[in-house]
Amino acid sequence: MISKRYTLRTSSNLYSGIVEHLKNNHNFCDLYYRDNYKCMKNKLSLIVDIIRDIYFTFKVAGKINNADTVIGFSYMGLALLIFTKMRIINVRKKYWYGLFLHSQIAIDLLGYLLKIFDDGKTIFVVFSKYEITLYSKHLKLPKDRFRYVPLPYYPPNPEAKTEFTNNYKPKYQSYYFSGGYSNRDYIALINVFREVKENLIIACSHLNTEIENIKISDNISILYDVKTYNFIELLMGSKACILPMKSNTGAAGQMVVADSMYLKKVIIASNTDIIKEYVDDGITGILLGNIMQDLPTVLKDITIYPKKFQQMGERAYKSLLNRYSKEMVYEEVTKLVGSQDEVITMIS
C-alpha cells in the first residue's frame, strides 16, 4: 500500500530543490498554483497571496484529506492549520515548513491566530536555531513543536550571468556593498559612509521607503530592484559586504551572508543571533555591536591588513560548504519526514 504524501506551495520556483528531493526520494506529490513567485512584496500583496494560498488549499482539501504527510511551505502552513481546525482535512503528520517572521508585529499576529487555529500537532520548521527559542517564547509553544532545518545554499550559476545595463554598472572601481530588503538599517550605514573616505553601493528594494528621499554624498550609490545576477556581480566586485540589521528577529539577511561567504567576501554584520550561526566573529567575518561606533575602525583595518581579511574570506567559503551544502540539508529533510518504508509500516 502506497501512502499519500503531499507538498503544498505557492509556486513551482519556491523551495524547488527541497521539493525535488522529496518527490524523487520520498514519494511526495507536489501541488502548487503558479509558476513564478517574487519574494519581495508589500504588505497588501503579501495579504493577497496568503488569501490565495488558503483558497488553493481549500480547493485541494479533498485530495490531501487522510494523507499520511503534508508539508505546507511558507503560508500554506497556515492554511493547513485553519482547515485542520475546521475538520475539513485530517492528516497524520503536518509541517509548516519555513516559518519565517520578519517583525514583532508578525509574531504577535501569528500568536493571535494560533490561539484560534492551532491543533497542537503541527510541526514548525525554522531556518535557524535561534528562531526555536524566539518563536517558542513569543508564540507560547513548547520547543518540541519546532524543528531546525537550515536553508540549503545553491551557488550562483555562472552561465546565467547577465550583462549590466548602463544604470547598474558599478559607479566606483573600489567599493563596499550592502544589499537586501528586510530589517536593514540602511540609515545608520549611510550615516557612517558620510564620514569616511570609502565608497558604498546599496542594492535594495523600492519597499525600503525609509531611504527614498535621504540625502547621500558622492561616495554613496543606491540602486533599487536590481536583478539577481546583477546583485551577485555587484557583490563579487566589492571589497566586503556590510549587513546592518535593525533588530534581532527572523529576518537576518541569511542568503546575502551565504552569497558573500561563497564568493570569499568578508561579511561585516550586526551581531544578531541568526547571523552568529553563520559567522564566527574574527574568524569567518566581523560582527558589530554598534554600526555607528564600530564600523569605521573595521574599514580602516581592511585597508591596513588586506591579507588578513582575504584569509578570513577563504575561511568563510570553507565554513559555508561544511555547514550549508544542499546535500547536508537534504539529509536533514530526510530525517524530518522519514522514509517511505517507515510510513508503509506504520499504516499497514
Secondary structure, DSSP 4 states (H G I P E B T S, - for coil): -PPPEEEE-SBTTSSHHHHHHHHHHH-PEEE-SBS---S---HHHHHHHHHHHHHHHHHTHHHHTT-SEEEEETTHHHHHHHHHHTTS---SEEEEET----SHHHHHHHHHHHHHH--S-PEEEESSHHHHHHHHHHHT--GGGEEE-PPPB----GGG--PPPTTTS-S-SS-EEEE-STTB-HHHHHHHHTSSS--EEEEE-TT-GGGTT----TTEEEEES--HHHHHHHHHTSSEEEE-BSSSSS---HHHHHHHHHTTPEEEEE--HHHHHH--BTTTBEEES-HHHHHHHHHHHHHH-HHHHHHHHHHHHHHHHHHHBHHHHHHHHHHHH--HHHHHHHH-
